[in-house]
């Protein structure tokens, strides 16, 4: 395994370890499992099948320093943004599409820039991984993007019900995933 691959493996590993530990402090909530569980399971199966057939492996691991550096920068920015959002949302965080028992609408910090900064950050970090390591990783980033877009849409319906006055105004003033664009 090359040094750049080790950096990304350790970075992603540390990120997900932090995520699991931070999840221990979240508020109680519930996830409407029927449809959402099927979608999550389908995406996991697709990723496992693609990984099994070696789609993410490439003999063409990037050898150009500028691509490695640019990918690493995207990776660091993306994970930093996601962690900033996770810290800012605090105990209100939950797994995708979770409905909290005592919800609070967080609109400051990274939530002032986009409504779903955790999703945005993970996608940017994934794109950085693809740039630095191997373009086939963009398949995983695209699958995650589809899932995050679906999750964001479901979450926004719930938030509109919970905050009928505040959330529509927040949607009008803040983009979903990409600041000032989308």
N, C-alpha and C positions, 0 to 999 in steps of 0.2 A: 504494500500500500504506500503510495507516494505521500509526501508531507502535506500537500494541499488537501488530499482526501482525508487525512487524519484530522486536520484542522476543522473541516466541515463535519466529520463524524463526531468529534468531541463537542463542537459547538451545538449541533443539533441535540446530542445526548444531554448536555448540560441544560439546554433550553427546556427539553421535555421533562427532565428531572425537577427543575424549578417549577414547571407547570403543575406537576403532580403534587408536590409539596404545598404549593400555593392553593391548590384546590381543597385542601383540608379545612380552610377557613371560610369557605363560601357559605352564604345563606341557604337555607332549605328552599327547595323548589321542586317542580315536577316537569317532566318532558312528556308531551303527548306521543307515545311510542309507536303507534301503529304504522303510519305512513313514513315517519321520520326514521324509524328503525330499519325499515326495508331499504330506504335510500342509503343510509349509512352502511348497511350490510352489502349492498350492491357495489358501492365504491370500494370497500375493503376487498371484496372478491376480485374486482377488476385489477386493482393494484397488485394483489398477490399473484394473480395469473400473469400479469405483465412482468413482474419481478421474476417469477419462476421461469419464464421463457427468455430471460436475459435482456429484456428491452432496455433496462436502465444501465446495464453493463456496456461498456464501450472500450474497445482497444484504442480508441481515439481520444484518450484523456488529454485534456488541454495541455499543451506544452508552452503556450505563449504567456510570458509573465504579465502582460497588460490585461489579458482576459482573466487570469487568476486574480489579479489585484482588483479589477473592476467587479468581478463576481463576489470576492470577499467583502468589498465595500458595500455592495447591495445586501449581502447576507447580514452584515453587522448592522446596517441601517434598519433593515426589516425586522430583525429580532429585537433591536433596541426599541423600535416603535411599538412592537407588540408587547414587550415587557412594560414599557411606560404606560400603555393602555391598561394592561392587567393590574399594575400597581394603582393606577388612578381609579379604576372601577371598584377595586377592593373586594369586599364581601358580596357585592352585587353580581360578580362574575358567575357564570355557570356554563355548563357544557352547551354546545349549540342548541338553540331552540328551547332552552330551559325557561320555564315560567316561575319567577320568584314569588314567594309568599308575601314578602313586604318589599316590592320593587321601588327603586329610586331611579330617576332619570339623570344620568351623568352627562353633562354637556361641556365640561371643561377639559383642559389638557388636550390630549390627542383627539378627544371626542368633539372638540371645537373644530377640528380640521376635517374629520370624516365621522360618519355615524358608526362604522364598524372597523376601528383601527387595528384590532387584533387580527382580523382576517386580512386586512391590507398588509400589515407587517409580515405575516407568515407567507403571503404570496410574494412579496418583494424578496424575502429571504430565500424562498424556493427558486425564484428566478435567478438570484445570485448564485445559487448552487448549480443550476443548469449552465449558466454562463461559464463558471469556473471549471466545472467537472466534465459535463457531457450534455449535449443538446437533448438527448432523449428524456432527461429529467423534466423537460417542459411538458411532457405528457402528464406527469404526476401533478405539476403546478396547474395545468388546465383542469384536471379532474378536481383538484382542491378548489379551484376558482368556481367551478360549476356548483360544487357542494356549498361553498361559502355564500354564493349568490342566492341559492335556494334557502339556506339557513337565515340569511339576512332578511329575505322577504317574509319568511314565517315569523321571525322575531319582530319585524316591524308591524305586522298585523296585531300581534299581541301587545306591543308597546302602544299602538294607537288606541286599543281598547282600554289599557291601563291609564293612559295619559291623554284623554280625548282632546284637551285644549293645548297642552304643551308639545306633544309629539308631532302633530302636523306642522306646527310652526318651526320646530327643529328640523324636520325634513325639508322644509322650504329653504332654510338658511344654510344647510350643511349637506355636502354630497355623500353618497353611500360609501364608496371605497377609495376613490382617487380625488384628493383635494382639488376643488374648483373645476373638475372635469366630469366625474361620474360618481 
